[in-house]
Amino acid sequence: MNNILPKNNLSAKLLPKSQDSNRFSKNYEGSQEANYEVIETETNKVWGYVSIDNTKRGPGLGGIRLVQNISENEIKRLARVMTLKNSAACLPYGGGKSGLLLNEQISNIDPILKKDLMRMFAEALFDLKNYVPAADMGTDENDIQTIYEHHAKILQKTIHDRGGAGRPVEYGGVPIDVWELTAHGLFAAAQTLEILLDEFKLLNSKIIIQGFGNVGCPIAIKLAQKGAVIIGASDINCALWNPKGLDLNELCKIRKLNGGLSLYSKGVEKRFGPEKLDWLLEAPCDILIPAARPDAITSKNIDRINCRVILQGANSPSSKPVEYYLKHRRNILSLTDFIVNAGGVIGCAVERRIFKNSDYANKVRANGTRIYTENLIFDTISKNMQEIFKRMKEDYIFRDVATDLALERINTQEVWL
């Protein structure tokens, strides 16, 4: 028996409610709506977690994380970020998140076994009507299609709204990774900074990207097309730094191969192995893009971060106290995850609205679905960036104002689609 798949069916076990600490505002209800363990029905072995944080705007939308280590607290924290992300972008969704545990690296998994695992997870998700799954770290549009088809079989409907979002384009979906929508949102934020920050230009800016994957690679390409220079990049295998610039074509070719960036053959000034990957975060640059796991920037390395702007490609790469210190002690601007990396959820919302509203579908398709979605992402993120800068006061940080903006919108029904 392989060690990838559960031996028995999976189910979602509701966990007792607990009052979370109120981290955002006196107007935000700290208690999350529902948290679940994903367990094997006969053995009670825990295979993952689902968190539905808030559904005031609609069902909780958020990705499925498929990784070797995940905790209940991490999923709950990410679900809360999704609430703020969807609210700030004026989407008709609340926040949710899920995670499944793997016994080996995702790159080593047989695609057939992965599909079987997603089918088993779909069984556990079916009764969670307030959760809308999407792709995230370790999952993609094909995994969401597997869940959609599982639910279609049970519902006996080929078209329904219970199977998640971000499906392959051949099924009428809006594929988040294939269309590089999260990276497009980061690009919108970076371009908007040229308007908002004095003496800030992408041309000749030096960029470091932690996590050269489905977000890190396309944002590197987009920034390079504007004249920026990619001087640092990392994945789980290797971190590379060359102040004169890395060969972007080679990085993009090798990133999905076994060994990833460790296969890079061109010259570098520094090369770090798996135990020292985080050292790259401390190299000097203009824009640092953490696009991997949470908590990349903490009190342990905060005094060695050496950039002008942090563009948060990952969810929760740092905390509010860290970002406060960065701004007021280090003069480093950190652009909050739930504002600047919202491109993926905006794409998910477009896809689901297309299937629910024929007039909307006709409008979107008349412009070209990808072009329409990219324009919506750019306009939403640029508009929010400008609104936050307009509200900023001397003692505030970007996250403070962004959180206030998101919380204002939780109880409204305004939708930007």
C-alpha positions in Angstrom: 0.0 0.0 0.0 1.4 3.4 -0.9 1.9 6.0 1.9 0.3 8.8 -0.1 -3.4 7.8 0.1 -5.5 7.2 3.2 -6.5 3.6 3.6 -10.1 4.6 4.3 -12.5 7.3 3.3 -11.9 10.9 4.5 -14.5 13.0 6.4 -14.6 16.5 7.9 -14.9 16.5 11.7 -16.2 19.7 13.2 -14.0 21.0 15.9 -15.3 22.8 19.1 -15.5 26.6 18.7 -12.9 28.7 20.5 -12.7 32.4 20.8 -9.7 33.7 18.9 -7.8 36.7 20.0 -9.1 39.8 18.3 -6.1 40.7 16.1 -7.6 43.2 13.8 -10.3 45.6 15.2 -12.9 45.9 17.9 -15.5 45.7 15.1 -14.3 42.3 13.9 -15.7 39.2 15.5 -12.7 37.1 16.6 -14.5 33.7 16.6 -14.2 31.8 13.4 -17.4 30.3 12.0 -16.2 26.7 11.6 -13.0 24.7 11.8 -12.7 21.0 10.8 -10.2 18.2 11.0 -10.0 16.0 7.9 -9.8 12.5 9.2 -9.7 8.9 8.1 -13.1 7.6 9.1 -12.0 4.3 10.6 -8.7 5.3 12.2 -9.3 9.0 13.0 -5.9 9.8 11.6 -5.7 13.5 10.8 -4.9 14.2 7.1 -5.6 17.9 7.1 -7.8 20.9 8.1 -10.5 23.1 6.8 -11.3 26.6 8.2 -14.3 28.7 7.3 -13.5 32.1 8.9 -16.4 34.4 7.9 -19.3 34.3 5.5 -21.0 37.7 5.9 -20.2 38.5 2.2 -20.8 35.0 1.0 -19.3 31.5 1.2 -15.7 31.2 2.4 -13.4 31.2 -0.7 -9.8 30.0 -0.3 -7.2 27.6 -1.6 -6.3 24.0 -0.9 -2.7 23.8 0.4 -1.0 20.4 -0.3 2.3 20.3 1.6 4.5 18.1 3.8 3.7 20.0 7.0 0.7 22.0 7.9 -1.0 23.0 11.2 -4.5 23.8 12.2 -3.4 27.2 13.4 -1.7 28.0 10.0 -4.9 27.1 8.1 -7.0 29.2 10.5 -4.7 32.1 10.1 -4.7 31.9 6.3 -8.5 31.6 6.3 -8.7 34.9 8.2 -6.4 36.5 5.6 -8.8 35.3 2.9 -11.7 37.0 4.7 -9.8 40.3 4.5 -8.6 39.7 0.9 -12.1 38.9 -0.5 -13.7 41.8 1.4 -11.1 44.4 0.4 -11.5 43.4 -3.3 -15.3 43.7 -2.9 -16.0 40.1 -3.9 -19.2 38.3 -2.8 -17.2 35.9 -0.7 -16.0 35.4 2.8 -12.8 33.6 3.8 -11.9 30.0 3.9 -8.8 27.8 3.6 -7.8 24.1 3.7 -4.7 22.0 3.9 -3.8 18.4 3.3 -0.7 16.7 4.6 1.7 14.9 2.3 4.3 12.3 3.2 6.7 13.4 0.5 7.5 16.3 -1.8 4.7 17.2 -4.2 7.1 16.9 -7.2 7.5 13.2 -6.4 3.8 12.3 -6.4 2.4 10.1 -9.2 -0.4 12.2 -10.9 -2.8 9.3 -10.7 -2.3 9.0 -6.9 -2.7 12.7 -6.5 -6.0 12.6 -8.4 -7.2 9.8 -6.1 -6.3 11.8 -3.1 -8.2 14.8 -4.4 -11.3 12.6 -5.0 -11.1 11.4 -1.4 -10.7 15.0 -0.2 -13.7 16.0 -2.3 -15.8 13.4 -0.3 -14.9 15.2 2.9 -15.7 18.6 1.4 -19.0 17.8 -0.1 -21.1 18.6 2.9 -19.2 21.9 3.6 -21.5 24.1 1.5 -20.0 27.3 2.9 -16.5 26.5 1.6 -15.4 27.3 -2.0 -12.0 25.6 -2.7 -9.5 26.9 -5.1 -5.9 26.1 -6.1 -3.0 27.0 -3.8 0.4 25.7 -2.9 0.7 22.1 -4.2 -2.6 22.2 -6.1 -3.7 23.4 -9.5 -6.7 23.8 -11.8 -6.9 20.1 -12.5 -7.3 19.3 -8.8 -10.2 21.7 -8.6 -11.7 20.0 -11.7 -11.4 16.7 -9.9 -13.5 18.1 -7.0 -16.0 19.6 -9.4 -16.5 16.3 -11.2 -16.9 14.4 -8.0 -19.6 16.8 -6.8 -21.3 16.7 -10.3 -21.6 13.0 -10.0 -23.3 13.2 -6.6 -25.5 16.1 -7.6 -26.3 14.5 -11.0 -25.6 17.9 -12.7 -22.9 18.7 -15.2 -23.1 22.4 -14.3 -23.3 23.5 -10.6 -21.6 25.9 -8.2 -20.4 23.4 -5.5 -17.0 22.3 -6.9 -14.7 25.2 -6.3 -13.2 27.8 -8.6 -10.1 28.2 -10.8 -10.8 25.3 -13.1 -9.1 24.6 -16.5 -10.1 26.9 -19.4 -11.3 24.0 -21.5 -14.1 23.5 -19.0 -15.0 27.2 -19.0 -12.8 28.0 -16.0 -10.5 30.8 -15.2 -7.2 29.0 -14.5 -5.3 31.0 -11.9 -1.8 29.6 -12.4 -1.9 29.2 -16.2 -3.1 32.8 -16.6 -0.7 34.0 -13.9 -3.4 36.0 -12.2 -1.8 36.2 -8.7 1.4 37.5 -10.3 -0.6 39.9 -12.4 -2.0 41.4 -9.2 1.5 41.9 -7.8 2.5 43.5 -11.0 -0.4 45.9 -10.7 0.8 46.8 -7.2 4.3 47.4 -8.4 3.3 49.6 -11.3 1.0 51.6 -9.0 3.9 52.3 -6.7 5.5 54.3 -9.6 2.6 56.7 -9.2 2.6 56.7 -5.4 6.2 56.7 -4.3 8.7 59.5 -5.0 11.7 58.5 -7.1 10.5 54.9 -7.5 10.8 53.3 -10.9 10.7 49.7 -12.0 13.3 50.4 -14.7 16.7 49.1 -13.3 15.1 48.1 -10.0 16.8 45.1 -8.4 14.4 42.3 -7.5 14.8 39.3 -5.2 12.1 36.5 -5.2 11.8 33.9 -2.5 9.8 31.1 -3.9 10.4 30.9 -7.7 7.1 29.0 -8.4 3.7 29.6 -10.0 3.8 33.2 -8.6 7.5 33.9 -8.4 8.3 33.0 -12.0 5.6 35.0 -13.8 6.1 38.1 -11.6 9.8 38.0 -12.4 9.0 37.9 -16.1 6.5 40.8 -15.9 8.9 43.0 -13.9 11.8 42.2 -16.2 9.7 43.3 -19.2 9.6 46.7 -17.4 13.3 46.8 -17.2 13.8 45.5 -13.6 16.7 43.1 -12.9 16.2 39.8 -11.1 19.2 39.4 -8.9 18.0 36.7 -6.5 15.7 33.7 -6.7 15.1 30.6 -4.5 13.0 27.4 -4.3 13.2 24.5 -1.9 16.4 23.3 -3.4 18.6 26.3 -3.8 19.0 30.1 -3.4 20.9 32.1 -6.1 22.2 35.7 -5.9 24.0 37.6 -8.6 24.0 41.5 -8.3 24.5 41.7 -12.1 21.3 39.7 -12.8 20.3 36.1 -13.2 19.4 34.4 -16.5 15.6 34.5 -16.3 15.1 32.1 -19.3 17.1 29.4 -17.6 15.4 29.9 -14.3 12.0 29.4 -15.9 13.1 26.3 -17.8 14.6 24.5 -14.8 12.1 25.4 -12.0 9.8 22.4 -12.6 12.6 19.9 -13.1 13.8 17.6 -10.4 16.4 19.7 -8.5 14.8 23.0 -9.5 17.0 26.0 -9.2 20.0 23.9 -8.1 20.4 23.0 -11.8 21.2 26.7 -12.7 24.4 26.7 -14.7 25.3 30.3 -15.1 27.5 32.3 -12.9 26.4 33.5 -9.5 28.1 35.4 -6.6 26.3 33.4 -3.9 24.6 30.0 -3.9 22.9 28.7 -0.8 21.8 25.1 -0.1 18.5 24.0 1.5 19.6 24.8 5.1 20.5 28.4 4.2 17.7 29.4 1.8 16.5 32.3 4.0 19.8 34.0 3.7 18.7 35.3 0.4 16.1 37.5 2.1 18.9 39.6 3.6 20.6 40.4 0.3 20.4 44.1 -0.8 17.7 44.9 -3.4 15.0 47.4 -4.2 12.0 45.0 -4.1 11.9 41.9 -2.0 9.1 39.4 -3.0 8.4 36.6 -0.5 6.3 34.2 -2.5 6.6 30.9 -0.5 5.5 29.9 3.0 4.3 32.1 5.8 6.6 33.9 8.3 9.5 34.5 6.0 10.3 37.8 7.8 10.4 37.6 11.6 12.1 39.2 14.6 15.1 36.9 13.8 16.0 38.6 10.5 14.1 41.9 10.6 17.3 43.9 11.2 19.0 42.3 8.2 16.3 42.9 5.6 17.9 45.3 3.1 15.3 46.6 0.6 13.0 49.6 -0.1 9.7 47.7 -0.7 8.4 44.2 0.3 5.8 43.0 -2.1 4.0 40.1 -0.4 3.4 37.4 -2.9 2.8 34.8 -0.2 0.0 34.9 2.4 1.2 36.0 5.9 5.0 36.3 5.1 5.3 38.6 8.1 3.2 40.0 11.0 1.9 43.4 12.0 4.6 44.0 14.7 7.3 43.1 12.2 5.8 45.4 9.5 5.5 48.2 12.1 9.2 47.8 12.9 10.1 47.7 9.3 8.4 51.0 8.6 9.3 53.0 11.7 12.8 51.7 12.4 14.0 50.6 8.9 12.0 52.8 6.6 10.9 49.8 4.6 7.4 49.7 3.1 5.7 46.3 3.3 2.6 45.9 1.0 0.1 43.6 2.7 -0.7 40.2 1.2 -4.5 40.5 1.2 -4.3 43.7 -0.9 -1.6 43.0 -3.5 -1.9 39.3 -4.1 -5.6 39.2 -4.6 -5.4 38.4 -8.3 -6.2 34.7 -7.9 -9.4 35.2 -5.9 -10.6 37.9 -8.3 -10.2 35.3 -11.1 -12.2 32.8 -9.1 -15.0 35.2 -8.5 -15.2 36.0 -12.3 -15.4 32.3 -13.1 -18.2 31.7 -10.7 -20.2 34.7 -11.8 -19.9 33.6 -15.4 -21.6 30.3 -14.6 -24.4 32.0 -12.5 -25.2 35.1 -14.7 -25.6 34.8 -18.5 -25.6 38.6 -19.1 -22.3 38.8 -17.1 -20.9 35.9 -19.1 -21.7 37.6 -22.4 -20.1 40.8 -21.2 -16.9 39.1 -20.1 -16.6 36.9 -23.1 -17.1 39.8 -25.5 -13.9 41.4 -24.2 -12.1 38.0 -23.9 -12.3 36.3 -20.5 -8.6 36.6 -19.8 -8.3 40.3 -20.8 -11.4 41.2 -18.8 -10.1 39.4 -15.7 -6.6 40.9 -16.0 -8.1 44.4 -16.3 -10.4 43.8 -13.3 -7.4 42.7 -11.2 -5.3 45.7 -12.2 -8.1 48.2 -11.6 -9.1 46.6 -8.2 -5.6 46.4 -6.8 -4.5 49.8 -8.1 -7.7 51.4 -6.8 -7.2 49.9 -3.3 -3.5 50.9 -3.3 -4.3 54.5 -4.0 -7.1 54.5 -1.4 -4.8 53.2 1.2 -2.1 55.7 0.5 -4.7 58.5 0.6 -5.7 57.4 4.1 -2.2 56.8 5.4 -1.0 58.8 8.4 2.5 59.2 9.8 2.2 56.6 12.6 0.2 54.1 10.5 1.5 51.2 8.6 0.1 49.9 5.3 -1.5 46.9 7.0 -3.4 49.1 9.5 -5.2 51.0 6.8 -5.7 48.0 4.6 -7.3 46.1 7.5 -9.6 49.0 8.3 -10.6 49.1 4.6 -11.4 45.4 4.5 -13.3 45.5 7.7 -15.4 48.4 6.5 -16.5 46.3 3.5 -17.3 43.0 5.3 -20.8 44.3 6.2 -21.5 45.9 2.8 -22.9 44.3 -0.3 -20.8 46.3 -2.8 -19.4 44.1 -5.5 -16.6 44.9 -8.0 -17.1 42.4 -10.8 
